[in-house]
Amino acid sequence: MTASRASLDLLYSDTEEELRSAVRALLADHCAPATVLARAESGRPHDPALWRTLASGIGAAGLLVPEKLGGAGASHREAAVVLEELGRAVAPVPYLTGCVLATEILLGCDTPEAADLLRALAAGQQVCVPALPLTQAPGTPLPQPLRDTGGGALTGTVTSVADATAADVLLVLADTGLYAVPAAGARLTGAVPLDLTRPLATVTLDGTPGTRLADPATARAAVAGALLSGAGLLASEQLGLAEWCLTETVAHVRGRHQFNRPVGSFQALKHRLARLWLDVASARAAARAAADALATASPDAPLTVAVAQAYCSGVAVRAAEECVQLHGGIGMTWEHPAHLYLKRAKCDSLALGTTGHHLGLVADFAELPAPD
């Protein structure tokens, strides 16, 4: 065992628990399932008021931003706690894309222009979103960069960009480096995603001017590092989602009676829920390990992240499926929030790499040969 693994800390600190309480209280007041569903049906899922309070009121937007740039100077462990609570509420806010992926990319650029964007991001004044497909996975070749037609005028198209409709600034990878492009200057064509709380769009630039943030080599390294962090912290969102599904399902089967006894007293359901509890407990360990490895810059971080994603994706989907099934006819209705969690779990299982992709990475890192 390496020294980094020997010092692995899966427990939540007092500061992390206080942060969790603040975020959970905010979401309880402003992000009830009925509210999320109503916004999703409206076609405008993002809640600007909720975002302002979360980003600047609580200061969650700047957790990964250094204090010298106006952020909290916290670590991936604290960001993971926020994502757990956002997953528990399927909150329609651009946190994963704007405060994890975009922040990590800008930190990797290490230029004055990137620093200015980080200050605005940490203050909740702007939302920056990377113009990358949501399915882009760590360890895979980056997509073909857009073309710089001269002087930072960018031309090209990127599909399946998450939260682009909520962005003020898009971070665009071009053949001459990374650029910050005002979202108002791009043409956004909305898609119809399975998960209505995390909208997707096709971003089209046609000679759109941008501000250069980094050279091509630095830009690609920054994006690669951001994808690793994003995949690792996505596991925490999946954990929060699974925990909500388990909690709500247990509460339902304890209160629902059939044959004059709670349905949760039937042995078959007890076994299913006990198995799900074990799965969620294991997912918590995997997600916390990934967050801690990222926070400590562990050399094992790529392996730990791949393990967390390979495991937590499946647990989130199973928890949501069990939630729908064990709620019976209620779980199949549009009014019940179970379908929101199932759709988010399904989409998260494709975001930043599929389970199969991450299992392949685990095999590569562990030097396990593929079957003949």
Secondary structure, DSSP 8 states (H G I E B T S, - for coil): --HHHHT---S--HHHHHHHHHHHHHHHHH--HHHHHHHHHHT----HHHHHIIIIIS-GGGTTS-GGGTS----HHHHHHHHHHHHHTT----HIIIIIIHHHHHHHH-SHHHHHHHHHHHTTS--EEE-SBTT--TTS-----BEE-STTEEEEEEEEEETGGG-SEEEEEETTEEEEEEGGGSEEEE---S-TTS-EEEEEEEEEE-EEEE-HHHHHHHHHHHHHHHHHHHHHHHHHHHHHHHHHHHHHHHH-EETTEEGGGSHHHHHHHHHHHHHHHHHHHHHHHHHHHHHTT-TTHHHHHHHHHHHHHHHHHHHHHHHHHHTTTGGGSSSSTHHHHHHHHHHHTTTTS-HHHHHHHHHHHTT-----
